[in-house]
Amino acid sequence: MTPVPAHEALFAELADLPAAALLTGAAAGAAYAADATGNLMQPPLAVLRPADTAELSRMLAACHRLRLPVVVQGGRTGLSNGATPRRGEVALCLDRMTALAPVDPVSATVVAEAGVSLQRVQEAAEAAGFGFGVDIGARGSATVGGLCATNAGGLNVIRNGMTRAHVVSLEVVLADGRVLGHVRPLAKDNSGFDLKQLFIGSEGVLGIISRVCLALRPPVGPLVTLFGAAPGIDTAGALLARLRRDAGGPVTAFEVIDEAMFQRILALGHRPPVAPEGIQILAEIETADRDHVQELLMRAVEAGELSDVVLAASGAQRQALWALREGCAEAVAAMAAPVGFDIGLPVAAMPDFLTETRARLAAALPNAGIAVFGHLGDGNLHYIVDTDAPGEAARIVLGAVAAAGGTISAEHGLGREKAGYLPLVRSADEIAVMRAMKDALDPAHILNPGRVLPPPTPLND
Ligand SMILES: Cc1cc2nc3c(=O)[nH]c(=O)nc-3n(C[C@H](O)[C@H](O)[C@H](O)COP(=O)(O)OP(=O)(O)OC[C@H]3O[C@@H](n4cnc5c(N)ncnc54)[C@H](O)[C@@H]3O)c2cc1C
């Protein structure tokens, strides 16, 4: 007798669930075939869409028994192909787990299921008189589960820290269906290991995050928003130091865009607020003392840290300045074959890194386009190479990052894109410990196989 294929056995086992819980054929097609990286696409074998933790647990237990590989999906806005299916994988998508509890104003927390979008959390926080400390351009689609799984950074890390800093507690479903964790608003809990930290940033290879208790913060106070041009990345760094020291309030954002990227943004139809030369800076300071910031900026101009600068005079102007920064994603999407590197480096090491890497790329890949933007305040640059030789570009850029003492992923995670390069920045012992954790929590390796951990033999390209 021919054995029943594992996925058919799965469908039979879950046959009592409503139609929305299990998609096959065209319904499981293009919509679930890729994340936002833009270079890979593969429809999953089927899509499992649990309505709650109990259903998620049951689905995973079945996949575990049948040894069916599972790709975990939130909003598929990830930029490392972590949520992009590989051939033969079943997608487990959290898009039906969208319950959001009312804000608890006493503990200043809110409990969300994994599929709730970041924007809904932000709006709920605001409606209750609070703020939420994480913001990214993909806020409308990125989910709470995805933010936690990637430990997302974003636009306000300089002030508020990464997603990890906003997670009070979480619930996770392990590969065999066991449910772990207590979702409760306890700011302090030192009873044994803090297991939630293991799952935050683990990109779905250790378990599936199902519910999260998030910390809220006071609403953001008055902001002064500036857009300026600095002669170089070193002078931009000097300005950042000046603002951090003397601005009279916390710097809540400090974003940079290099000239090549800015030209691409202008080509989309935006107008430059200052002369489009050098490093463009969008920064915000939480203070009501606009005059003081203005004075400080005049001193920065005299010191050569800025060649030009403007302040937003209204909410509309502020939005227009942020639209320039958010134009980066659109400008990257308009490139022919962009390869994105989400690197982290000490700010002091950036000038040499940028000069040397550009020279190496120009020598090896003379037709490649290079454009850089990022969160300078966090030492995080998005280094984009438009090239048809992604392997060579990765060897040059990531090799240079490692040599400069940096990291190959500051915020987007490794997914399938960068897993093979992990040995550049982690020791053999560190990787052995990571593998041991994977073996302990997912012994059959059904969860997001091929992501995060490097393949046993080095990659050839
Ligand atoms: C325009 C744009 C701007 C962006 N800006 C930023 C930024 O500033 N900072 C930043 O850090 N990122 C940024 N990103 C990347 C992306 O939005 C984040 O990585 C986000 O956290 C992904 O959330 P998601 O729900 O879309 O996850 P997905 O893309 O669906 O998944 C991402 C990874 O997490 C895993 N995963 C998803 N849900 C779960 C879960 N519930 N449990 C376990 N694993 C899970 C997936 O398997 C995958 O490996 C940006 C993306 C875009 C398109």
The ligand as an SDF file (V2000), in Angstrom:
LIG
                    3D

 53 58  0  0  0  0  0  0  0  0999 V2000
    9.1260   49.2580    4.9370 C   0  0  0  0  0  0  0  0  0  0  0  0
    9.7820   48.3990    5.9870 C   0  0  0  0  0  0  0  0  0  0  0  0
   10.4280   49.0070    7.0450 C   0  0  0  0  0  0  0  0  0  0  0  0
   11.0390   48.2180    8.0380 C   0  0  0  0  0  0  0  0  0  0  0  0
   11.6930   48.8480    9.0470 N   0  0  0  0  0  0  0  0  0  0  0  0
   12.2730   48.1130   10.0010 C   0  0  0  0  0  0  0  0  0  0  0  0
   12.9780   48.7570   11.0680 C   0  0  0  0  0  0  0  0  0  0  0  0
   13.1180   49.9760   11.1010 O   0  0  0  0  0  0  0  0  0  0  0  0
   13.5240   47.9820   12.0160 N   0  0  0  0  0  0  0  0  0  0  0  0
   13.4140   46.6100   11.9940 C   0  0  0  0  0  0  0  0  0  0  0  0
   13.9230   45.9440   12.9130 O   0  0  0  0  0  0  0  0  0  0  0  0
   12.7650   45.9740   10.9940 N   0  0  0  0  0  0  0  0  0  0  0  0
   12.2090   46.6840    9.9970 C   0  0  0  0  0  0  0  0  0  0  0  0
   11.5760   46.0490    8.9700 N   0  0  0  0  0  0  0  0  0  0  0  0
   11.5450   44.5800    8.9260 C   0  0  0  0  0  0  0  0  0  0  0  0
   10.2560   43.9450    9.4770 C   0  0  0  0  0  0  0  0  0  0  0  0
    9.1840   44.8210    9.4030 O   0  0  0  0  0  0  0  0  0  0  0  0
   10.4390   43.4670   10.9090 C   0  0  0  0  0  0  0  0  0  0  0  0
   11.4140   42.4320   10.9160 O   0  0  0  0  0  0  0  0  0  0  0  0
    9.1590   42.9350   11.5630 C   0  0  0  0  0  0  0  0  0  0  0  0
    9.4540   42.6960   12.9100 O   0  0  0  0  0  0  0  0  0  0  0  0
    8.6350   41.6460   10.9550 C   0  0  0  0  0  0  0  0  0  0  0  0
    7.3240   41.3970   11.4530 O   0  0  0  0  0  0  0  0  0  0  0  0
    6.3270   40.4590   10.6360 P   0  0  0  0  0  0  0  0  0  0  0  0
    5.1230   40.2360   11.4500 O   0  0  0  0  0  0  0  0  0  0  0  0
    6.1190   40.9840    9.2730 O   0  0  0  0  0  0  0  0  0  0  0  0
    7.1860   39.1050   10.5850 O   0  0  0  0  0  0  0  0  0  0  0  0
    7.4530   38.1380    9.3660 P   0  0  0  0  0  0  0  0  0  0  0  0
    8.1510   38.8580    8.2610 O   0  0  0  0  0  0  0  0  0  0  0  0
    6.2310   37.3960    9.0180 O   0  0  0  0  0  0  0  0  0  0  0  0
    8.4930   37.1320   10.0580 O   0  0  0  0  0  0  0  0  0  0  0  0
    9.7840   37.5670   10.4460 C   0  0  0  0  0  0  0  0  0  0  0  0
   10.5070   36.3980   11.1380 C   0  0  0  0  0  0  0  0  0  0  0  0
    9.8720   36.1160   12.3820 O   0  0  0  0  0  0  0  0  0  0  0  0
    9.3030   34.8020   12.3810 C   0  0  0  0  0  0  0  0  0  0  0  0
    8.0120   34.9370   13.0440 N   0  0  0  0  0  0  0  0  0  0  0  0
    6.9550   35.7120   12.6640 C   0  0  0  0  0  0  0  0  0  0  0  0
    5.9620   35.6230   13.5710 N   0  0  0  0  0  0  0  0  0  0  0  0
    6.3970   34.7830   14.5380 C   0  0  0  0  0  0  0  0  0  0  0  0
    5.8320   34.2860   15.7540 C   0  0  0  0  0  0  0  0  0  0  0  0
    4.6080   34.6390   16.1400 N   0  0  0  0  0  0  0  0  0  0  0  0
    6.5750   33.4480   16.5040 N   0  0  0  0  0  0  0  0  0  0  0  0
    7.8200   33.0620   16.1210 C   0  0  0  0  0  0  0  0  0  0  0  0
    8.3940   33.4890   14.9830 N   0  0  0  0  0  0  0  0  0  0  0  0
    7.6890   34.3390   14.2020 C   0  0  0  0  0  0  0  0  0  0  0  0
    9.2390   34.3900   10.9220 C   0  0  0  0  0  0  0  0  0  0  0  0
    9.3360   32.9820   10.7710 O   0  0  0  0  0  0  0  0  0  0  0  0
   10.4500   35.0970   10.3490 C   0  0  0  0  0  0  0  0  0  0  0  0
   11.6070   34.3670   10.6070 O   0  0  0  0  0  0  0  0  0  0  0  0
   10.9840   46.8020    7.9450 C   0  0  0  0  0  0  0  0  0  0  0  0
   10.3220   46.1900    6.8730 C   0  0  0  0  0  0  0  0  0  0  0  0
    9.7340   46.9700    5.8940 C   0  0  0  0  0  0  0  0  0  0  0  0
    9.0450   46.2690    4.7630 C   0  0  0  0  0  0  0  0  0  0  0  0
  1  2  1  0
  2  3  1  0
  2 52  2  0
  3  4  2  0
  4  5  1  0
  4 50  1  0
  5  6  2  0
  6  7  1  0
  6 13  1  0
  7  8  2  0
  7  9  1  0
  9 10  1  0
 10 11  2  0
 10 12  1  0
 12 13  2  0
 13 14  1  0
 14 15  1  0
 14 50  1  0
 15 16  1  0
 16 17  1  0
 16 18  1  0
 18 19  1  0
 18 20  1  0
 20 21  1  0
 20 22  1  0
 22 23  1  0
 23 24  1  0
 24 25  2  0
 24 26  1  0
 24 27  1  0
 27 28  1  0
 28 29  2  0
 28 30  1  0
 28 31  1  0
 31 32  1  0
 32 33  1  0
 33 34  1  0
 33 48  1  0
 34 35  1  0
 35 36  1  0
 35 46  1  0
 36 37  1  0
 36 45  1  0
 37 38  2  0
 38 39  1  0
 39 40  1  0
 39 45  2  0
 40 41  1  0
 40 42  2  0
 42 43  1  0
 43 44  2  0
 44 45  1  0
 46 47  1  0
 46 48  1  0
 48 49  1  0
 50 51  2  0
 51 52  1  0
 52 53  1  0
M  END
$$$$
